[in-house]
Amino acid sequence: MTGSALIQPPPAFDLQGHRGCRGLLPENTLPAFLKALDLGVTTLEMDVVISKDNQVVVSHDPYFNAAFSIAPDGKPVDKKDQKNLVLYRMNYDEIKRYDVGSAGNAAYPEQLKLKAYKPLLSEVIEQAEAYRKANNLPLFSYNIELKSEASEYNKSQPEPVVFCDLVQAILKKHLLPERLERVTIQSFDFTVLKQWKKGADEGKYPKVRLSALVENLRSPEKNLDVLGFKPDIYSPYYRLLSQHKIAWLHEQGIKVIPWTINQRDDMNRLKGWGVDGLITDYPDRASGL
C-alpha cells in the first residue's frame, strides 16, 4: 500500500474545532469558525454537502435538521418534515434563507443563539483567511468532511466522482497552491477517499492529506485493508482507541486524530496515549492542553 503523500506536517498537536465550535456557537456557520480561530484551534473541521445547483454547502446534515432549523417563514422546521428538506434538491439561494442559529441547540446548552445560515465552502475559506490576516493569527488548516454514504448516492448527494470534482474545484479556486498544503479531506465513505487519491495521483486533484473517518468496530488493520492504501490520518470515534492501536498506527506512519472529545479528562488521557490531535466541540476546554 502506498501513502497519499503527506505534503506539509500539521502542528505538533493538532487541535481541531468540530463544526467550528459547536458547543459554543451554531455549528458549521461563519461565526463558529471565526470564534474557533480566536480560541486558538490549529484546524477548522467542517462538513460539506452539495446543493441542487451544484454549490458546495457547509452542512453536516443533508437536510434541515429540526433540532435547530427555522424556515424562511419564521416557523421552526417540524421533525416529520426535516428529511423532505433535502439540500441536494434545493438551490443555494433557497438554502441560505433558512436560519440555523437563532433556535440554539438543546444538546449544547452553552451554544450562543444567533441568526446564522449555511455558508458556501468558498465563503468560509474567504472569510477565515481574511480574518486570520486582519487579526494577525497563525496559519491554520482545513479539515473538510465529504458527507457521503453509498445508500444516498443520487438521492441526497451526487456520486463520489462528481462530489470530489466539485469540492476540489472550490479548493483550487479559493486557496493559493501553498495553502492547499493545509487541507485535509476526510470521509466515512472510503469510496470518496479512493476517488480523491486517484484524482491526485492522476494530477487532476490537489494533493491534500486524506483522513479515514471510522465509527465501526473493525480493527485499524481491517479498515486499512478495506481502504486499500495508507491514509495520512486515521480518525476514529475516540472510545474505539487504545494505546496499542495508536502505537500500531504510528508504526504504519499514520497520524491519529480522534473525534469528538469534549471532556478535559478524556483529552488529557488521549494526549498521554500519544494521539496527534483531537477534534472537539469545545476548543476552550482544550486550552493549555
Steps between C-alpha positions, in 0.01 A plus 500: 500500500627845417425818692316802368804727529502702817623834373514727801495364854228638725594666830661291773155462656208571270203651688198487271180695558210264420255668262676820606423486870157337524490515878525879497349627172264360234672215320662541159430873485731792435483631860597155632804475274627848586446438873696176471792695354479743793521200734823384341400194300759383251238350269142590408299179466185518286261297286385560145203392290387592149196709403274451200693768309832327578616740769727363776307581818642472851254277688517179702152380416385462138166650613379772737522354849188574706712524816612850404365608158248777438327525161493825298145566625634516859353167609720227646555203272277211610682176568260307279588730210877530546607216273289638218705820513796346319769749405586301186149583375523870584687784331742686724299825488219312676731323744652829613157630609478248785617607847708234673611697804224699670332194652818378666558130552361332812781243491753783547363735767809724490444571132430867432177563312548724198360520151718307257478317170676211329794659316676393184842337538643781288359758741645323805845493341488864394377628836729281709807601301405869520434471874836336562678774309306785663566366850856384440416142599721197429447291189235232545378198307168381360357154566210455259272200532313392191170376644443189296350156525440249223128464571452872432675529164274699263246544780639754747841532334681443172720199443860526629658603168268799461520586872881500498515692171285780642694528826846495343397775257406726792828430679706579191308820433499640854831385648846584373710192416701529821178519702373177348773334704292590807195300389378160617216316328325250724205265459335194648437393140823334391389523136536877530854468636593255224362739240696794641823298507440390140440860389809621683718220359382596151580867562136608475446576871725682745710271718352555844508290817243221502331391822301181554207567731399190695209410725486123437639236733747354250869513586720769344672222302167390350388853421827577324465178303153607387627848412784355296765761578651669801325830573692784659261501796282241674211676673284270712236562764718552806355213705624255234864586572760336723869569553577184305296610196660846504848347515420261214368782280808708573714205393319517166588871470139605557396780731208448741243777557185376679157660528302650680666558839324751724619416853837618625580170672453315170714759319781455751481120486506484120783748473691291753443197279667685214224616266614763250201725559133494584167632377279678754177700519661709777844631399496717812515184716827402330679818601857425606464130420 
